[in-house]
Amino acid sequence: MPHELPDPEKSKLMKGDCGRELLKIVERSTAAFFWGNVQSRVMPSSGSAFFVKTSAALFGVTAKHVYEAFEERANQDRSMVCQLNDVAVDLRPRLISKGCDCDVATFEILPSELSRVDRLTTPWPPYIPPVNKSVLIARFPGLGKRFSQSGILTFGLCHACTSISSVSDRDISMVREPDDEVADVVGKGLPPRGFDMGGMSGGPVIALLENVGIVSWALAGVIYECGTYFEIIKATRADLIGEDGIIHG
């Protein structure tokens, strides 16, 4: 059975080439989800999304409050454009399910659209992580949005390796470790305390598993909240999503 990586092994793993490759995988699995009038150069609203392929369906996943913010704006402004990375798509007729008590929404996406979005699907079935499980997270914080000189909107991806602090029947939580215990895997420095992480909701939480020396990954959760000071990240357990995209919770 896969098991948790001991802290020394996790630290060694994430500081090396393997850690950088693992973060690239998570990066390739996460898309920017944004809406607005990009031609006006007014910064659009945004969140994050990822994609799942099961034996029953192919669908996208984001946070419920992100989808509802998009939906409200779209219903008010017909000129608004919604995009997943560089692909424009109106997700209102694509909705599959929204959680009743949990902050998750799912939507249909075509294989051809996923190819154009250029993202990987996350592993299925989902995995219920225990406390102290090593996980990778990826998301597009709002402060990373920029218009280039040519007017092209770009996003800055933020990813990290951390550990599960608590697990309930609906949520998983992660508490930021002290800076001196955090590995700067890509060598660009750590986000400062107080960095605005708005826009990260909808990103995946990916659990790291190890079996006979082989490291694998599994979908564990959907990010829906991050404290202002990046101290606590909360996510909905991914096992509340059915293989048909229907959310049970």
PyMOL commands that set and color helices and strands:
alter all, ss='L'
color gray80, all
select helices_A, chain A and resi 7-15+17-27+38-40+64-76+92-94+111-117+142-144+179-181+238-240
alter helices_A, ss='H'
color red, helices_A
select strands_A, chain A and resi 30-36+45-53+58-62+81-84+87-88+95-98+105-108+134-139+146-147+153-154+158-163+166-167+171-175+204-211+214-226+232-237
alter strands_A, ss='S'
color yellow, strands_A
deselect
rebuild
show_as cartoon
